[in-house]
Amino acid sequence: MSKLDHSSPSDLFQSGKKETRLFAYLCAAATWSSAAILVILLSAVAFKSWGWFDWQFLTSYDSRRPEKAGVFAGLIGTFWMISFTILFSVPIGVGAAIYLEEYAKDNWLSRLIRVNLSNLAGVPSIVYGILGVTLFVRMFGVFGEGGHLDSFIGWKVEELNFWGISISLPLGEVVLAGAMTMTLLVLPVIIIASQEALRGVPPSIRHASLALGASKWQTIRHQVLPAAIPGIMTGVILSISRAIGETAPLICLGIAAYVPFAPGGIDSPSALIEHPEGMLQAPFDYFTVIPIQIYNWALDHREAYKGLAAAGIAVLLLMLLFLNGIAITIRNYSNRHIRW
């Protein structure tokens, strides 16, 4: 017979209390140790960046002289890339999740898609970089050995021009190629998180809406989707945070670390007013991002560049906090206004 068969109820109760207390202590230790590591890392970044993180650093382009180097090109490039990544990934990801959860039949094809989405969410980011450079930068080499449109159609065409916008084919190492590569990277996370959010809406909400005469799309649009927005925004927060900090796919794309200009020449509000066509040209212009600049500075053996790298990390963290704050605000607002 086991030891428990000879134990009294009071002994079992005391044993359970000890195990519960031990488990609570282990969980608290894991939580506070993680918080302590985070504080240490943030303190180290703040200490290293002290004296380098200033207005001149934020408004200057990169330079071979550390005292004149700045993160402005990376800041603008990151803004453009993340803006297009959000523009591409959120509608496609949420739309795919709605189709898989609300419209698709439960057959072998839909199950295969769901399994592959789960697998794609765990694929290393460098694989997406290889796919991006093949698909978006080189376009599978369909334009011949020269890699440009002129070698494919037989006469000299350096670039396409539409309404003053110069578009080179293949795209090359431009903002649009980076954004579409990042879209491939974050789409599985957004789709899976959106599916879970839609699945978490009680079926009774759908049944009640349909019973009152609403169509399937009206039910999704006015009842299911608003209720699922908090969960969807959580997936968007996680995926966009990952995209901002990714370096490997962009290095694989060939994105330069030293870029002394902003995409489209839009480096100030006055430039936007004087050259509005720059807004249309920016997606097809060369760029850099903050993680690549940080990586480049961290590799430099000079001590001054370590301070620049720490200052770049501080800028990246602030950018992450800003974007996450916007997403959390939207999520909390949606939570307060769910009409059930």
N, C-alpha and C positions, 0 to 999 in steps of 0.2 A: 504493500500500500504506500501511496505517496505521503510526503511530509504534510501536505495540506489537509489530508484526511484526519490528522490528529490535532490540527490547530483549532483553537477556539475562535469565535467571531471577533473578539477583542484583539487577539494576536494578529489576525488577518487585517483588521482595521489599522493597527499600528504599523504593520509592515507596508500596507498601501500608502500610508501617510509619509513614511520615510522615502519610498520610491518616488512619490509625487514631488516631495521636496527636493530630492536629488535631481530629478528631471528638470524642475524649475530652475535650479542653480546652474545646470549645464546650459540650458537655453539662455539664461541671463549672461553667462560667461561668453557664449558665442556672440550674443548681441553686442555686449560692451567691448569685446575684443575687436569686433569689426569696426565699431565706432571709434575706438582708440587708433586703429590703423589708419582710418580715414583722416582723423585729426592730425596724425603725424605726417601723412602725405601732404595735406593741405598746408600745414605749417612749413614743411620743407619747401614747397612751391612758393609760398609767400616770402620766406626768407631769401630764397635764391633770386626772386624777381624784384626784390626791394631795390629801388634806385633805377630800375629799367622800365618798369610799368608806369608810363606817363603819357601825356597827350601827344608828345612828339613820336612816341613809339606807335601810337594808334593811327597817326595821320601820315606816316612816312612809308615809302617803299623800301624794299630790302636794299642793303648796301654791303660792300666789302669792308666798310669801316663800321665796327660794332656800334659806336656811339651815334651813328646816323641811320642805322638799320631800323626798320619798322615792319609792322604786320598788316599795313593797309591793303596791299594787293591780295593777301590771303583772306582778309576779312571780307572784302567785296566779292572775291571769287567763291568763298564758302557760302555767302548769302545767295548768290545767283544759283549755285549748284543745288543747295538745299531747297530753295524756292521751287525750282523745276522738279526736284525729286518729290516734293510734297504734291505738286500739281499733277504729276503723272501717277504716283503710287497710291494716293488715298482714294481717288475715284475708282481706279481699276481694282484695287484691293477690296474695297467695300462692295463694289458691284459684283465681283467674283464671289464674295462670301454670301451675298444675298441670293445669288443664283444657286449656289451649292446647297444652301440651307432651306430656301423657300420654294424653289422651282424644280431643281434637279431631282430626278427619280433615284431611288436607292437601288442602283444596279452596279454591275462590275466596273463600269467606266467611272462613275462618280466615286466609288470606293478607291479605285486606282488613283484618281486625281488627289483625293484626300491623303492617301499614304505618301504620294510623291511630294505633296506640299510639306508634310511633316519632315520628310527627308531633306528637302531643299532648305528648310530653316536651319539645319545643322551643317550645311556645306561650308567649308572654309571660304573666307572672303576672297582669297587670292584666285580661287576658281572662277568667281564672277568677274574678276579683273581680266583673266584670260579670255573669257567669253566676250567681255566688253570690247577688248582690243580687237578681237576677230570680227565681231558683228558691227560695232559702231565706229571704230576708228579706221579699220581697213575694209569693212564691208565685204568680207570673205574674198577679197581680191578680185571681185568681178570686173574691175576696170583695168585689168591687165597688169603687166609687170611694173609699169610706171606708177600704178596705184592711183591714177587720176582719171577723170572723165574723158580728157582729150585723147588718151591712149585707147579708150574703149570705142568711141564713136568715129575716130579717124581724122578729126581736125582739131585745131588748137582751141581748147576751151579751158582756161585756167580755173574759172569759177562761174557759177550761175549768179545772175543779178535779177532780183525781183524788188521793185520799188526802192531801189538804193541799197538793198541788203545783199552782201556778197556771201555766197554759200559755196564752199569748196566740197567737192565730192571725190573721194570719201571725206567724212567729216573731219577726221584727224583728232588731235588732242584739244578739243574745244569743250565749252561748258556743257553743251547738249549731250555730248558723248559721255562725260562724267556723270551727268544727272541720270541718263538712261541706264548706265551701269549700276548706279546706286539704287535705282528703281527696282532692277532685277534682284538686288541684294535684300531689300527690305520687304518686297512684296509677300513672300511666304509668311513672315511674321505678322503683317497686317491682316492677311487673309485668315490665318488661324485665329488670331485674337478677335477679329470681327465675327467669325463663325461662333466662337464660344460666347460672345456677347449676345448674338441673335438667339442662340440656343438657350440662353439663360432667361429670356422673356417667357413668362408663363403661357402655356397654350391657351388658357382660358381667355386671355386678351384677344388672341386671334379669333377664337370661336365666337366671342361676344360681338366683335366688330363685323364678322361675316354674317352673324345672325341678324344684325340690324340693317343689313342690305348693302354694306360696303363691299367693293370689289377687292380682289386679292392685293392689287397694287395700292389701293387706298388704305387697306389695313397695314401693309408694310410701311407706307409713307407716313401715315399719321399716328400709328400706334406702336408698331414693332421697332422701327428705326429710331424714333426719339428715346424709347426706353433702353435701347442698346448703345446709345452714344457714349455713356461713361466707359463701358468696356472697350468700345472701338477706340476712343481717345487714349486709353491706356496702351493699346497696341501701337498706335501712332507715335506716342511719346517714346516708347522703347525702341522702335525701329528708326525714327529720325535721330535719336540720340546716338544710336550705333552708326548711322550714316555720317554724322558730323565728325566722329572720331576715327573713321576708317582711313588708313593710309595705304595698305597693301594693294587694293584694287586700282587706286589712282597712280601709284608708282608703276604698276603693270601697264596702265594706259599710256605711260610716258609723260604725265603731267610734270611740267618743269617746276623746280623749286625757286628759281630766280625769275620773277616776272615784274618788270618795273613799270607796269601800267595796269589800269582797271579794264575789265571787259567792256568793249564798246566805247572806251574813252569816257565813261560816266564815272567821274571821281568826285563830283560835287553837285549840289542842286543847280548851280549856275550852268554847269556843263550839260545837265539834262535839259535846261531851257534853251541853250544855244544850239545843241545838237540832239534833238529828240530822236533822230534816226538811230542814235547809239543804243537805244533801248531795244530796237529790233536786231541790231548787229551783235549785241552782247552774247546771245546764245551760241553764236558761231565764231566766237573769238577765243583766243588762248587765255589761260587763267592758271592760277595756283590756289591752294587752299591752306588753311592754318596748320593742319596736321603735317603736311609735307614740309612747310617752312620749319616747324618744330623739329622734325626729323633731320632736316639738313643742318640746322644749328647745333643739334645735339651731337652730330657726328664730328663737328669741328673741334680740333684739339685745344683751341684757345679758350681760356677761362671766361672771357667776356661773353662768348656765345652761349655758354651754359646759362648765364643770366637771361639772355634773350630767349632761350628755349623755355625757361621757367615763366617768363612774362607771357610768351605765346600760350603756354598751358593755362595761365590765369585767364587770358582772353577767351580761350576755348571753353573753359568752365563757366564763365559768365554768360557766354552765348548759349550754352546748354541750359543754364538756369533760366534764362529769359524765355527760350522756346518752350521749355517744360512748364514754366509758370503760365504761359498762355494756354497750353493744352490742359493743364490742371484746372484753370479758371473755367474753361469751356465745359470740362467734365463735371465740375461741381455745380455750375449753373444748370446743366442738364439734369443732374440728380435732384435738384430742388424743384424742377419744373416738370417732373414726370407726372402725367395725369392718369392715374389708375383708380 
